[in-house]
């Protein structure tokens, strides 16, 4: 080999060694998370380098959000069955409500699918149907549920009934004196009452389902009169029984250790991965949170259990929402947001269940879907926001979310709350006329939560 060729190979080898040492140094910087507060030096470039090094992972592709079919249908938190024998109501007992609802889910699905165009009716007619002894079931979902979406949920995704354009919290499926079957509901946005006739064949099925129901004295405020007249008319009273709700331990399931030692723990890594980021993505302290960054996209996980995200690249979204048409339907938006939140929060929230609060206009357009926690049918109000999750969808993708990470574990029966009559009197003294009397759990991010009466 010529001396000239040897020298050229030697110089080439030196250059390669310099490059390898530089890359190794950058690798160590990334692994030890030696970052400035608020931004990492060379973040996006370093992320690209890490992804091609031995042991690194490929760049995370955009992942479709959990579509509606991957989530369970929303469930009511209260139910009242009417029958010739009397009336039986259940609240603050979620397991019993869900068992009852499972019996009525198929008839309700068929009723929603077969509904005619709703016609406006009156509160008097709705209340008369609710107070009758005809076979029927009243359901309270606690939040506003779009009826077309409920129809699609219960039917396994069949085309929602386009005649049902309203959102309702309370609905009643009942047989009339003439043997017809009618679905009543109250529009959650306007407060107006509606009725729509549906499949007459359901009359016999409803009659069979209410057989064997034992009356338990449940009544509504509108028919109880006296001191209860100040309450929202659909406050459900339990026939003199005083509820004794449970006391629950509450905690942040993804705590951030004071001394990370280069790691934020297995729970942190699992959450990051469930939100389509890499567990080994660039992460660094940012004020009272940890920021996880891939390219221009950041996920923030705060010490108090709040997780937030805002999309950076709307042309190549991280969380695309799957739809069957060019434009997402309202059902695809709500159902996909629900499935995304359920997939993320249900493994973490312990004995709490989720409920659909409703929708609102997003901060940058689009639709925001709000979802809450509930314990045994009583809403949980977390911090100042109150909700468990707020998910914004626009342009066919999730563009932002706020998730309140909480775990609830049953401890014991809580202290006795005031009987309904005394609680109503206290509400009257506070000039709370017209409000619904309801148990709820205020969660100020302490160690436990205990139920109390509230006016809603």
Secondary structure, 3 states (H helix, E strand, C coil): CCHHHHHHHHHHHHHHHHHHHHHHHHHHHHHHCCCECCECCCHHHHHHHHHHCCCCCCCCCCCCCCCHHHCCCCCCCEEEEEECCEEEEECCCHHHHHHHHHHHHHHHHHHHHCCCCCEEECHHHHHHHHHCCCCEEEEEEEEEEEHHHHHHHHCCCCCCCCCCCCEEEEEEEEECCCCCEEEEEEECCCCCEEEEECCCCHHHHHHHHHCCCCCCCCEEHHHHCHHHHHCCCCCEECCCCCCCCEEEEEECCCCCCCCCCCCCCHHHHHHHHHCCCCCCCEEEEECCEEEEEECCEEEEEECCCEEEEECCCCCCCCCECCCCCCCCCHHHHHHHHHHHHHHHHCCCCECCEEEEEEEEECCCCCEEEEEEEEECCEEEEECCCECCEEEEEECCEEEEEEEECCEEEEEEECCCCCCHHHHHHHHHHCCCCCCCEEEEEEECCCCEEEEEEEEC
